[in-house]
Amino acid sequence: MDQQDAVTLTPRARAKARRRDEILVAAARLMARRGFHAVRLDDIGAEVGISGPGMYRYFSSKEDVLAEMLLDISRRLRDGGRAAVKQGGHPAEVLDALLGVHVDFVATEPDLISVQFRDLGALPAGPRHEVRSLQREYAEMWVDALMGLRPELPAVDARAHVHAVFGLLNSSPRLPSMAEAELRRVLTAMASAALRS
């Protein structure tokens, strides 16, 4: 829920939106640990103190929870990417701004990374197509910035670089435990070097 929504919603609607956000965080935590197929809607409800039937006031199914979770993060990354591109500057600055967006994501949303990596295929076809479309749009922002910085790169090579860097960044939940500041420093340095190599 963004701030503009919070201003226009009634207090009851704001409370429901906050509760939905709590449910999504709990669902991501459970699914990251156990996998989508091993988590029931009742399990998610229990994590936030909602009875099984009460969950249906918020989500119609476990697939609905997964879809909202993965669509939300895909939209946030796309919107962060758009903002990075819009602020402009030299292609190196745009690429660094995009890298900052993604490092923020991996440093603060490790559960969502794990769920997206493992359980994207569990989404129904419609939401899965939308997530893939958002991901492609986001990746192409990186490709454009990288080709602006390194015009000698063919588009196919630029895409390979970008997706390899996504793989590096998105592996963060499987890295040894480290403080967030150190994680950000290490990932930024490695990804920046990989993009410029």
C-alpha positions in Angstrom: 0.0 0.0 0.0 1.6 3.3 -1.0 1.1 6.6 0.8 -1.4 8.0 -1.8 -3.6 4.9 -1.3 -3.3 5.4 2.5 -4.6 8.9 2.3 -7.6 8.1 0.1 -8.7 4.9 1.9 -11.1 4.8 4.9 -9.7 3.8 8.2 -11.3 0.4 7.9 -9.9 -0.1 4.3 -6.4 1.0 5.5 -6.6 -1.6 8.4 -7.5 -4.3 5.9 -4.7 -3.3 3.5 -2.2 -3.4 6.4 -3.5 -6.8 7.4 -3.1 -8.0 3.8 0.5 -6.8 3.9 1.1 -8.7 7.1 -0.3 -11.8 5.5 2.0 -11.4 2.4 5.1 -11.1 4.6 4.1 -14.2 6.6 3.4 -16.1 3.4 6.7 -15.2 1.9 8.5 -16.2 5.1 6.7 -19.6 5.2 7.1 -20.3 1.5 10.7 -19.4 1.5 11.3 -21.9 4.2 9.0 -24.7 3.1 8.1 -24.1 -0.5 4.7 -23.1 -2.0 3.3 -26.7 -2.1 4.1 -27.4 1.5 2.3 -24.3 2.9 -1.5 -24.2 3.3 -3.7 -21.1 3.5 -4.4 -22.1 7.1 -0.7 -22.1 7.9 -0.4 -18.6 6.7 -3.4 -17.5 8.7 -2.0 -19.1 11.8 1.2 -17.1 11.4 -0.8 -13.8 11.7 -3.5 -15.0 14.1 -6.3 -15.4 11.6 -8.5 -18.6 11.5 -8.5 -20.6 8.3 -12.0 -19.3 7.2 -11.0 -15.8 8.1 -8.3 -15.8 5.5 -10.9 -15.8 2.7 -11.8 -12.2 3.6 -8.3 -11.3 2.3 -7.4 -13.9 -0.3 -9.4 -16.4 -2.3 -6.7 -19.1 -2.4 -3.0 -19.8 -1.8 -2.4 -19.1 -5.5 -4.0 -15.7 -5.0 -1.5 -15.0 -2.2 1.4 -16.1 -4.4 0.2 -14.0 -7.3 -0.1 -10.9 -5.3 3.3 -11.4 -3.7 5.1 -11.9 -7.0 3.2 -9.3 -9.0 3.8 -6.7 -6.2 7.6 -7.2 -6.1 7.8 -7.3 -10.0 5.9 -4.0 -10.2 8.1 -2.5 -7.4 11.2 -3.4 -9.3 9.9 -2.2 -12.6 8.8 1.1 -11.0 12.1 1.5 -9.3 13.8 0.8 -12.6 11.7 3.4 -14.3 12.6 6.0 -11.7 16.3 5.2 -12.0 16.1 5.6 -15.8 14.0 8.8 -15.5 16.6 10.6 -13.3 18.9 10.2 -16.3 22.6 11.0 -16.5 25.4 9.2 -18.0 24.7 5.5 -18.8 27.1 4.5 -16.0 25.0 6.5 -13.5 21.8 5.0 -14.8 23.3 1.5 -14.5 24.5 2.3 -10.9 21.0 3.6 -10.0 19.4 0.4 -11.4 21.9 -1.7 -9.4 21.0 0.3 -6.3 17.3 -0.6 -6.9 18.1 -4.3 -7.1 20.5 -4.4 -4.2 17.9 -2.7 -2.1 15.5 -5.5 -3.1 17.9 -8.4 -2.4 19.1 -6.9 0.9 15.6 -6.4 2.3 13.4 -9.1 0.7 15.3 -12.4 0.9 12.2 -14.4 1.4 10.6 -13.0 -1.8 13.7 -13.8 -3.8 13.6 -17.4 -2.6 9.9 -17.7 -3.4 10.2 -16.1 -6.8 13.1 -18.3 -7.7 11.5 -21.6 -6.6 7.8 -21.1 -7.0 7.1 -18.8 -10.0 6.0 -21.9 -11.9 3.2 -22.5 -9.4 1.4 -19.3 -10.5 -1.6 -19.7 -12.8 -0.9 -18.8 -16.4 -2.3 -15.3 -16.3 -0.4 -13.9 -13.4 2.8 -15.8 -14.4 2.6 -14.2 -17.9 2.2 -10.8 -16.2 5.2 -11.3 -13.9 7.3 -12.4 -16.8 6.3 -9.3 -18.8 7.2 -7.0 -15.9 10.5 -8.8 -15.5 11.3 -8.4 -19.2 10.5 -4.7 -19.1 12.8 -4.3 -16.0 15.6 -6.3 -17.6 15.4 -4.3 -20.8 16.1 -1.1 -18.8 19.3 -2.6 -17.7 20.2 -3.8 -21.2 19.6 -0.3 -22.6 21.8 1.3 -19.9 24.5 -1.3 -20.4 24.5 -0.9 -24.2 24.7 2.9 -23.6 27.8 2.4 -21.5 29.3 -0.3 -23.7 28.1 0.3 -27.3 30.4 -2.4 -28.7 28.3 -5.1 -26.9 25.7 -6.8 -29.1 22.3 -6.9 -27.6 22.4 -10.6 -27.0 25.7 -10.2 -25.0 24.2 -7.3 -23.0 21.2 -9.5 -22.1 23.5 -12.3 -21.0 25.5 -9.9 -18.8 22.3 -8.5 -17.2 20.8 -11.9 -16.5 24.1 -13.2 -15.1 24.2 -10.2 -12.8 20.5 -10.9 -11.8 21.6 -14.5 -11.0 24.5 -13.2 -8.9 22.3 -10.7 -7.0 19.4 -13.1 -6.5 21.7 -15.7 -5.0 22.0 -13.6 -1.9 19.7 -15.7 0.3 22.1 -18.6 -0.2 25.2 -16.6 0.8 26.9 -16.9 4.2 25.1 -14.6 6.7 26.5 -11.1 6.8 25.4 -7.7 8.0 23.2 -5.8 5.6 25.7 -3.1 4.9 28.4 -5.6 4.1 26.0 -7.6 1.9 25.2 -4.4 0.0 28.9 -3.5 -0.4 29.9 -7.0 -1.6 27.0 -7.4 -4.0 27.3 -3.9 -5.5 31.1 -4.3 -6.1 30.7 -7.8 -7.7 27.7 -6.8 -9.9 29.4 -3.6 -11.0 32.5 -5.4 -11.9 30.6 -8.1 -13.8 28.6 -5.5 -15.8 31.8 -3.6 -16.8 34.0 -6.6 -17.5 
